[in-house]
């Protein structure tokens, strides 16, 4: 059954991370009253199946729209692409605009659960900025579904915050946030306290950290370690306070991960090339903005006409190594010819110079 599930997944546009063993697929217009979304499945899924945890990533305002590739600019998906191992199903919906809707998020989770067995005792939600608002909205509406949640530099539009008291919840806000003031998280905490004991709450204010600075949370292992320490199957629900995350932790976010270690191939017409990214700490919303791709203009050899060049048109399933084997060349030579990196993403129809 699990093999059939993975076979069905291969029918969707896929992004394959060969070395880390992840499959990313896009899903558009498949969930009634839901969102378009990315689904990431690690290669350990076949062995774990219904024991695999789930992380739901809710993005901020800057990634809203209809281009799903925007959802990969920062967050859980980009963390995997940069080399962070997250042994979980990742559901990353895209909000076309406006506040996150808890019912639509829940419909997406239901759709995935119907097709990919998961550990329903370990569903986690993490969101930033507008996604922080969405985290409160979803957890407060469906507390019975969530094992633990993290809300980063957000706020709440909930009318009733009492459901938040039922879930291990870590609220984090930077005191230097000029986009969504730290007072917005404080209002949520106060509303929770008005409902009764908040023994499942952690609330941290990071001194001087800006709105954008909390994007680094997605790239440190402590974030996922904290989430995965919780389960609805625990005999007594608790909030872990042993995992420590500090400003220094965020400063070291990229020290032990390496984007170059992951070779990524994109197939499917809905994908575009997404080059390496770096974190932007603008006051509006944190995004990892793509580095501009700089390519040297091709110059025609003086002794040979341009028509002597040979090109390969990228087809479904193509990788740089497969193309190199087909034309009896090497990946480094292909990269030099096309002014690309071994980690560059290939798109369907892209022309690759092979000699």
Steps between C-alpha positions, in 0.01 A plus 500: 500500500779742594679424172179583310470829687852600404433391141194725488711788629730460202211599276515854642763760408796413720805668639755232589778547752723213406753503782272585790221276374197729489221532245319832465172510307260784419125461533272754334122513509484152653344586838145630508492815715870461564829651387752416232799347678837329494547156649845377602555129562833362629627169367452352848123521449468153349642344814318726749167549323232568759774573756622805306438837672365802314613862503265765361687817395298823473681783321480875543344771286793535259446147363127538434380463142453228241863415415577199719872550448481798734428261788851361457671834560531443874370256756495122533533420129797730454657362818493151345645635175781658704586166659287491816358150551135505612370146537134583454237562239504874432174665392560855377180665374496833320261770610384698193432802723317604815498331841572129525180294521511214754239293315689518172824399672320209662360388165854486358619288794201267455579464127859402573398263780256318270781427254810477718467318833654709776540508876192701594633531854791706367363780284695822556433855382757778461438840348663839479354852477166455321573129540528563874146636490404191301661274760291651778191481278547132418613381844227695676237354267627141481702443820405130499708445185827668603786343697692828535533835326734795458375851424770744391454881505126473447175602662144375514157568358338226709185590687565226755857409599415224746578222251864612495537392864448136397812475280873530576568840348820700466446867417814690396526869412791739453500822699646680196202409280365810323259315271298307759573635845579262783184626668293292255639178644457638850129553428468132411674397821271727704191357328621146573555585865147638518379150402681332788835329571755519217724210605556400134629843397855626438537867416836651413594852398831509314684823583558723198395241240316651204196365321723349233743348746262224604510344152817328620284286728422271207868421443610391847458140623369609841173615342412152377647329805261700718197422284575129479532463878122530525227251416129483563570143617694631802339376821521855632514800266796726573698778336871424461727758660829316460562593137663842502483751216674832541609794289837327476324189364350710223834661421642151441208388283701434185824367648424129482297473181616504141275571203766362265456155653158466340459441128156614395317423178165658419248336271155632416382802305402696810857536624754770434866521580552602863864593558680499832338728755605714789296629789374855476425678822273773367257651748197398296519121481795264510566323176799323359553704186644326199848599401503641148628254246800644323600333177779600272393584148588230255766591250526323171833335432693675228583175322161325526149616418239493777319218328769257618359517853284207604211535744283265702140592582417407860231235529317351796740314728817655356790578732837651425669166562261318263557761230876474548490122456286527188745733327817339638605804697514602866282706730777758568539552123126550458500749787788694343335503157167624636629725781304305760575310819464130570216599735318706236140408431404374155163587349305317233586635157822664617783489246824354636813543291683167489790597271 
